[in-house]
């Protein structure tokens, strides 16, 4: 064990949320924009997509990453 003092980092756990992919990605963007200048406390967030959703990364092209028609037919959402 170390005798060095432990640095405690403040953090906040957000309530678990089930929502659409678009809602979840909008919430992430809101959190990013809100806290990017004030990084403490750290935020931990767990969530579930309903309906199931594929998220497309910032540098991905949806048409190259997924078959949008097949996703729509299967009831799978798409979100960036």
TILUMNU-641300 format. One record per residue (C-alpha): residue in three letters; z, x, y. Coordinates in pm, whole numbers, padded with zeros to 5 digits, always signed. Last residue first. Example, Ala and Ser with C-alpha at 12.3 -4.5 7.8 and 13.67 -1.06 7.14 Angstrom:
# TILUMNU-641300
ser+00714+01367-00106 ala+00780+01230-00450 
# end
This chain:
# TILUMNU-641300
unk-03511-02558+01004 unk-03483-02871+00797 unk-03668-03027+00505 unk-03547-03325+00306 unk-03594-03389-00065 unk-03679-03746-00161 unk-03900-03636-00453 unk-04220-03763-00290 unk-04121-03601+00040 unk-04054-03268-00133 unk-04388-03283-00316 unk-04568-03354+00012 unk-04390-03066+00188 unk-04483-02809-00076 unk-04257-02525+00034 unk-04251-02178+00192 unk-04609-02138+00315 unk-04631-02477+00488 unk-04276-02438+00620 unk-04353-02105+00788 unk-04053-01876+00765 unk-03914-01662+01049 unk-03635-01903+01145 unk-03553-01989+00785 unk-03652-02319+00628 unk-03370-02525+00483 unk-03443-02728+00172 unk-03251-03053+00159 unk-03077-03273-00096 unk-03019-03612+00070 unk-02742-03568+00164 unk-02675-03200+00231 unk-02329-03064+00168 unk-02098-02874+00400 unk-01853-02589+00431 unk-01759-02442+00768 unk-01552-02137+00855 unk-01514-02060+01224 unk-01383-01733+01367 unk-01147-01791+01655 unk-01267-01608+01843 unk-01632-01530+01906 unk-01644-01640+02272 unk-01997-01579+02400 unk-02160-01697+02078 unk-01910-01983+02054 unk-02098-02280+02195 unk-02453-02170+02117 unk-02368-02085+01756 unk-02160-02399+01709 unk-02441-02618+01846 unk-02697-02442+01626 unk-02478-02494+01319 unk-02430-02862+01407 unk-02806-02905+01453 unk-02859-02742+01112 unk-02614-02985+00952 unk-02765-03290+01122 unk-03120-03190+01023 unk-03008-03127+00667 unk-02861-03473+00644 unk-02487-03521+00619 unk-02181-03445+00405 unk-01905-03279+00607 unk-01603-03072+00511 unk-01362-03046+00807 unk-01381-02723+01004 unk-01162-02428+00912 unk-01053-02222+01213 unk-00988-01851+01234 unk-00762-01609+01416 unk-00790-01249+01298 unk-00468-01081+01198 unk-00479-00702+01210 unk-00258-00554+00942 unk-00020-00280+01054 unk-00068+00055+00883 unk+00191+00139+00620 unk-00071+00112+00349 unk+00000+00000+00000 
# end
